[in-house]
């Protein structure tokens, strides 16, 4: 399936004057981006003395690539992910196009000003993708392509256009890059274009072994079109002269570090060093002998990533039937005094160097920030491009109203994991408009996480329809029907891809006005693997629900490798997200519906659900049959806790979460039989309880009513907290009324075994709860 791009006109610089305009704009972009960093570090007062930073060299290496793209070929429907350290270039381009006020040019890395890295939620000018966490921003356009195609197929109106990633070559070291590139659907996504800034330097050094041939082969093997932009027009012209083949061979075969050193040589030094001592030395020496000094110095730095004409030719060769990568050779710090230096990554120009650069570029060091004269040729080009790239504002569609309580009666014995699948199926019947906007994503665990029924109902997403060869097999329980309207996306065993896709599915309301309700399901032990990209997606404005299941050492037979410990506290600490760990099936329904209602809108937020495969007797929940009492229980569940076993005058409070509620209730029965009055409180969200404490203390805005109802001061009692996770997750609850407390949980790697043995190992079994309760109470 090929996406047809809109037929909007694209200015094509076919004559020398227009290329000259682009060169002038590239020079101005280089200057502005350098001046922004210079002002932040050398001009703006710094009362703290802490490093401000910025990346003049990294910006310089990509200034030509971005200028040729934005001013030569980009269209309004295209979107661009800009490598993190090139944020000054992006802001400089937006400034020249009139979409950023001059006041912000002096605010880079200042409180309330331009962010260190491009941010679509915090920067004041247009930013298509937040970047900054290496590898994640680069792959985001791939997942946005999935999301855009789905939205356009199901709802329409998302338009068309390419999804560009501007990537630093060192960023290709990140595993997230290759997880995304190798996804089997990606070769069908022809609107994806990556442009790699091949400056062959990382933070500390010239990278000795970056070889475009290896990268070309890796991308080609993944089904991508590969275009290599190595030399500019000046060098290509020299290659056509006598001795040109020798010069090409010499440059191509020399080590990266040797080439970088040549960039810092005078013309006299170049005449000595460049020929080398190989068989091509005589031909090179003869060729450069006829060049004047200025031409020789210019030629050695004339790589394709800085040559407008060469870049535009590469952009014109993009094949929209498959993804494309352009490997554009550049020089880190190109055009700056730090050009090619192995430690120039974070280096800053001195005041003298900045003044010299101003003189070289014809700029004013005292008044560095100004646009082109509107009547000049570059000024007119800026205006035309601004008009071409203008996007009309999009009025977001209001998400459908999500019901608060479907009212299903769960089986007598059930798991919270299975309740997830049943609730999704219930929505297709009870709230079809809500179900229509749900998209689930999993890494090859759909059947083992109880999504099979949902998957059979809604189908699997694919860019094109594919036959289900097992449709007529009576023994096949889960049907894999792939079509562009399928609502389940499977990404293989690649959790980083999963949460990257979640972030983009959760941003469609802001990109194209159509809200989706994305739910990602993965094994809870692997949440930590996916945490950084999911957290970054939340930072970038993506709203989603992440379900970790099954969880904890309750996965007894799986052994320590698959027994999650820290995930409850991760949910407690993650900004922009509310975490829950329900104990009973009805709670899953209420919580999932509440989480869905928070998605797809400007004030929306994400959620994390931690579920279990442990069968639990549902009557233990004691859900009231009276409608008003049931609603009260639901409100308590959504606020973070409820009393599952009350006591008139408790001697001890057992506070349990998730799978451990069964042990807590059994322990309470034993304590009561021994004359110790015990109440049991079921925590569904330590996250919300912690927020309630902070609200009560005046540290954040919010309500604290749940504390008064579940932990009233006049009934305060010594406390035992217990969960299938790290004990500190619930330890803070003792501060509500400042009571004695013992916190039970998992703080060491687990062992394989039966449930009773594993619980006993970690002291979260019934005996341990009873013992802890006796210790903290007066009956100890």
Buried (B, 14 or more C-beta within 10 A) or exposed (E): EEBEBEEEEEEEBEEEEBBBBBBBBBBBBBBBBBBBBBBBBBEBEEEEEEEBBBBBBBBBBBBBBBBBBBBBBBBBBBBBBBBBBBBBBBBBBBBBBEBBEEEBBBBBBBEEBBBBBBBBBBBBBBBBBBBBBBBBBBBBBBBBBBBBBBBBBBBEEBBBBBBBBBBBBBBBBBEBBBBBBBBEBBBBBBBBBBBBBBBBBBEEBBBEEBEBEEBBEBBEEBBBBBBBBBBBBBBBEBBEEEBBBBBBBBBEEBEBBEBBBBBBBEBEEBBEEBBBEEEBBEBBBBBBEEBEEEBBBBBBBBBBBBBBBBBBBBBEEBEBEBBBBBBBBBBBBBBBBBBBBBEBBBBBBEEEBBBBBBEEBEBEBEEBBBBBEEEEBBBBBBBEBBEBBEEEEBEBBEBBEBBBEBEBEBEEEBBBBBBBBBBBBBBBEBBEEBBBBBBBBBBEBBEBBBBBBBBBBBBBBBBEBEEBEEEEEEEEEEBBBBBBEBBBBBBBEBBBBBBBBBBBBBBBBBBBBBBBBBBBBBBBBBBBBBBBBBBBBBBBBBBBBBBBBBBBBBBBEBBBEBBBBBBBBBBBBBEBBBBBBBBBBBBBBBBBBBBBBBBBBEEBBBBBBBBBBBEBEBEBBBBEEEEEEBEBBBBBBBBBBBBBBEBEEBBBBBBBBBBBBBBBBBBBBBBBEEEBBBBBBBBBBBBBBBBBBBBBEEEEEEEBEBBEBBBEEEBBBBBBBBBBBBBBBBBBBBEBBEBBBBBBBBBEEBBBBEBEEBBBBBBBBBBBBBBBBBBBBEBE
